[in-house]
Amino acid sequence: MIAAYKRPSKADGNKWVVGSYFASDWLTTDAETPRVSLPVALNMEALYAALLASPIAVSCATG
């Protein structure tokens, strides 16, 4: 999984600036961890909120 913070540009409010990327290691699928369908959402904001609210099977980094 990869995620990046996006914010409106200070120079041009109609453009977006991508910040730092956060990435996990490659996740393989097997019988124990089946794929899950994307949540139903009417817009990207709702999709991001639903994705971030669901538990992710990636352990957090310490430190």
N, C-alpha and C positions, 0 to 999 in steps of 0.2 A: 504494500500500500504506500502511496505517496500523497502527501498533502502540502499545500503551500498557502501562506497568508497573502491575501490580496487586499489592497487599499486603493482608494481613489488617488490619482496623481495630484500633487500640490501645484504643478505647473498647468495642468489641464484637467479639470474636474470630470470631463467626459471620458478620460482614459484611466485604466487601472494599472497598478504597479504590483508585480509579483515579488514577494519577499522571500524569506528563507524557506527551503524545502525540508520536509521531515519525511524520512523513508524507513520502512521496515525491511527486514530480510525477506527473501522470496518465500511465499507460503505455498506448500504443495497441498493438493486435495487428495484425500483417500476416503475409504469407507467410513472412517470414524469422524471425519469433518467434511460433510457434504456441502456443496455450494448452496448458497441462500439467494433467493431472488431479491432484487432491489425493492425497497419500500415504495409504496404508491405515494406520489407527491405531485402537486399541481405546478410547482415552480422549483427552481434550483435551490432557493433558500430553504424551503421545506424539505427537499431531498437531503441537503447537507445536515440539517438539524436531525433528521431521522437517522442518518448514517452515524452521526457522532453520538447519538443517544443510545444506540445499540452497543452491546458489549463486543469488544474486538478481542480475538484470541491471540493477542500479542502482549507479552509481558513488558512492563514499563522499565525504562532504563533508570538506574540508580545514580545519584550524584549529580 
